[in-house]
């Protein structure tokens, strides 16, 4: 409940979920009229959700979500949280447009237990990240994460226990294979000589 509805600082983006299994996340409220719409809904850009019941692909629609695209207008937000966005979407195999995002703070449980094999973060600015807690946990099919050669997490103010929990297929660009001893957020860095990580600079 807002104590002052006239001072509501929340911003929203929209999830348009189409019958072909793709969800498009965008700042635009109007779905594509040329596509069959399965569900649609708005999502608080700065929300700190504790589950995924806020998404239009929740409940009975969740198994039908197979791909996601972040539209170019998603870079217009001054602050953005992706908490629980695709949690337990076990058939989600394709994600595009991550490079269109800006000012992302929390990615807590964002991709947990998804079926993705490749994620491409090229164009994504990681400097505003604060929380990678269980971000990719349970993504047992995830083999590859691409990032820019300049990729660098903040030197302070970030946490992320078990970011890579059970990502047993993941291998970095210099051959660093996933290990159950190295599942924290610090391994979300490019893998190169003298620096073990799970990202591939591309």
C-alpha positions in Angstrom: 0.0 0.0 0.0 1.4 3.4 -1.0 1.4 5.9 1.8 1.4 8.7 -0.8 0.0 7.5 -4.2 0.8 10.9 -5.7 4.5 10.3 -5.1 4.6 6.8 -6.7 8.2 6.4 -8.0 7.7 3.0 -9.4 8.4 2.3 -13.1 7.1 -0.6 -15.1 8.0 -2.8 -18.1 5.8 -5.3 -19.9 5.9 -9.0 -20.6 4.1 -10.0 -23.7 3.9 -13.8 -23.9 3.0 -15.2 -27.3 1.5 -18.5 -28.3 4.7 -19.5 -30.1 6.5 -19.7 -26.7 8.3 -16.4 -26.8 8.1 -13.7 -24.3 9.1 -10.2 -25.3 10.1 -7.8 -22.5 9.7 -4.2 -23.4 8.9 -0.7 -22.2 5.9 -0.7 -24.6 2.5 -1.6 -23.2 1.0 -2.6 -26.5 1.6 -6.2 -27.7 2.4 -7.0 -31.3 -1.1 -7.3 -32.9 0.3 -9.6 -35.7 1.1 -12.3 -33.2 -1.2 -14.6 -31.1 -1.0 -13.4 -27.6 -1.2 -15.9 -24.8 -0.8 -13.5 -21.8 0.5 -10.1 -21.0 1.2 -8.1 -17.8 3.3 -5.3 -16.3 6.3 -5.9 -14.1 7.7 -3.4 -11.7 11.2 -2.4 -12.9 12.5 -1.7 -9.4 10.5 -4.4 -7.7 12.1 -6.8 -5.2 9.9 -9.8 -5.7 10.1 -12.9 -3.6 8.7 -15.3 -6.1 7.7 -15.4 -9.8 3.9 -15.1 -9.4 4.1 -11.6 -10.9 5.0 -12.7 -14.4 2.4 -13.4 -17.2 4.0 -16.8 -17.8 3.6 -18.1 -14.3 1.4 -21.0 -13.2 0.0 -23.0 -16.1 1.8 -21.0 -18.7 5.2 -21.5 -17.4 6.1 -24.8 -19.2 5.2 -23.1 -22.5 7.9 -20.4 -22.2 10.7 -21.5 -24.5 12.4 -18.2 -25.5 12.7 -14.6 -24.3 13.7 -11.4 -26.0 14.6 -8.1 -24.3 13.6 -5.3 -26.6 15.9 -2.4 -27.3 13.8 0.0 -25.3 14.6 -1.9 -22.1 17.7 0.2 -21.9 15.6 3.3 -21.1 15.2 2.5 -17.4 17.2 4.4 -14.8 17.1 1.3 -12.5 16.1 -2.3 -13.2 15.8 -5.5 -11.2 15.3 -8.9 -12.7 14.6 -10.8 -9.5 13.0 -14.2 -10.0 12.1 -13.2 -13.6 12.5 -16.7 -15.1 12.8 -18.8 -12.0 12.0 -22.5 -12.7 11.1 -21.9 -16.3 12.5 -25.3 -17.1 11.8 -25.1 -20.9 13.3 -21.7 -21.4 16.2 -22.5 -23.8 16.8 -19.2 -25.7 17.4 -15.7 -24.4 18.3 -12.8 -26.6 18.8 -9.0 -26.1 20.6 -9.1 -22.8 22.9 -6.4 -24.3 19.9 -4.1 -24.5 19.6 -3.9 -20.7 21.0 -1.0 -18.7 21.3 -0.1 -15.0 20.6 -3.6 -13.8 21.0 -4.0 -10.0 19.7 -7.4 -8.9 19.7 -10.7 -10.8 18.7 -12.8 -7.9 17.4 -16.2 -9.1 16.9 -14.7 -12.6 17.7 -17.8 -14.6 17.6 -20.4 -11.9 16.7 -23.9 -13.2 16.2 -22.7 -16.8 17.2 -24.9 -19.9 19.5 -22.3 -21.5 22.7 -23.6 -23.0 24.2 -20.3 -24.1 23.8 -16.7 -22.7 25.3 -13.7 -24.4 26.0 -10.7 -22.2 27.9 -8.7 -24.8 26.8 -5.1 -24.6 25.6 -5.5 -21.0 27.2 -3.1 -18.5 27.8 -5.0 -15.3 29.0 -2.0 -13.3 25.6 -1.5 -11.5 25.1 -5.1 -10.4 24.7 -5.7 -6.7 23.1 -9.1 -6.3 23.8 -12.3 -8.2 22.5 -14.7 -5.5 21.6 -18.0 -7.2 21.4 -16.2 -10.6 22.2 -19.3 -12.7 21.6 -22.0 -10.1 20.4 -25.3 -11.4 21.2 -24.4 -15.1 22.7 -27.8 -15.6 22.6 -27.4 -19.5 24.4 -24.1 -19.5 27.7 -24.5 -21.3 28.7 -21.0 -22.5 28.4 -17.4 -21.3 29.8 -14.7 -23.6 30.8 -11.2 -22.4 32.7 -8.2 -23.7 36.5 -8.3 -23.2 36.1 -5.3 -20.9 33.6 -7.1 -18.6 34.3 -6.2 -15.0 32.1 -6.6 -11.9 32.0 -3.8 -9.3 34.9 -4.0 -6.9 32.6 -3.6 -3.9 28.9 -3.6 -3.0 28.1 -6.9 -4.8 27.2 -10.3 -3.5 26.0 -13.6 -4.9 26.3 -16.8 -3.0 25.8 -20.0 -5.2 25.5 -17.9 -8.4 26.6 -20.9 -10.4 25.2 -23.7 -8.2 24.9 -27.0 -10.2 26.0 -25.4 -13.5 27.9 -28.5 -14.1 28.2 -28.1 -18.0 29.7 -24.7 -17.8 33.2 -24.0 -19.2 35.1 -20.7 -19.4 37.0 -19.4 -22.4 40.4 -20.6 -21.2 39.1 -24.0 -20.3 38.1 -23.5 -16.7 35.4 -26.1 -16.0 32.7 -25.6 -13.5 33.5 -26.9 -10.0 31.3 -27.3 -7.0 34.0 -25.5 -5.0 33.7 -22.4 -7.2 30.0 -21.4 -7.4 30.1 -17.8 -6.1 29.5 -14.6 -8.1 33.3 -13.9 -8.3 33.5 -16.5 -11.1 31.2 -14.3 -13.3 34.4 -13.0 -14.9 36.3 -13.7 -18.1 38.4 -16.8 -18.0 42.0 -16.1 -19.0 45.5 -16.9 -18.0 46.0 -16.0 -14.4 42.2 -15.5 -13.8 39.8 -18.4 -13.6 36.2 -17.6 -14.5 33.3 -19.0 -16.4 32.8 -16.3 -19.0 34.2 -16.2 -22.6 35.5 -12.9 -23.9 34.1 -12.4 -27.4 
